[in-house]
Amino acid sequence: MKEMSAYLMLVLGGTENPSADDVTKALASVGIEADADALNNLISELDGKDLGEVLEAGSGLLAKFGSGGGGGGGGGGGAGGDAEEAEEEKEEEVEEAPPAVDMFGGGDGGDY
């Protein structure tokens, strides 16, 4: 996958038909070691082919898989009176500040 990514970046960068050496150098420039077998397989598969046509064919194959189940429909509108009820509950939930207590349990200033 990393080899394919580097290959595509080289094509986007203007190298029409990147070689295995080009891909290896691109990966090495960011500290990644190329898998020679995977790279040679990739180069041989793409040799003499137009990348745009290859991508188009792959896109057509992916379309056959579909996009999955998708999410369910959105929930229906609720009753209109719920918003007022929620506001009333918020007003009732006012928290009181805890009483100030000395950290060591006493306020007399004596020894601990």
Contacts in CASP RR format, 6 or more apart in sequence:
PFRMAT RR
TARGET T0000
AUTHOR 0000-0000-0000
METHOD contacts of the structure
MODEL  1
MKEMSAYLMLVLGGTENPSADDVTKALASVGIEADADALNNLISELDGKD
LGEVLEAGSGLLAKFGSGGGGGGGGGGGAGGDAEEAEEEKEEEVEEAPPA
VDMFGGGDGGDY
2 27 0 8 1.000
2 32 0 8 1.000
2 34 0 8 1.000
2 35 0 8 1.000
3 23 0 8 1.000
3 27 0 8 1.000
3 34 0 8 1.000
3 35 0 8 1.000
3 38 0 8 1.000
3 39 0 8 1.000
3 42 0 8 1.000
4 42 0 8 1.000
6 18 0 8 1.000
6 23 0 8 1.000
6 26 0 8 1.000
6 27 0 8 1.000
6 34 0 8 1.000
7 18 0 8 1.000
7 23 0 8 1.000
7 42 0 8 1.000
7 46 0 8 1.000
8 51 0 8 1.000
9 26 0 8 1.000
10 18 0 8 1.000
10 22 0 8 1.000
10 23 0 8 1.000
10 26 0 8 1.000
11 18 0 8 1.000
11 51 0 8 1.000
15 22 0 8 1.000
17 48 0 8 1.000
18 26 0 8 1.000
19 43 0 8 1.000
20 34 0 8 1.000
20 36 0 8 1.000
20 39 0 8 1.000
20 40 0 8 1.000
20 43 0 8 1.000
23 34 0 8 1.000
23 39 0 8 1.000
23 42 0 8 1.000
23 43 0 8 1.000
24 34 0 8 1.000
24 39 0 8 1.000
27 33 0 8 1.000
27 34 0 8 1.000
28 34 0 8 1.000
46 54 0 8 1.000
104 112 0 8 1.000
END
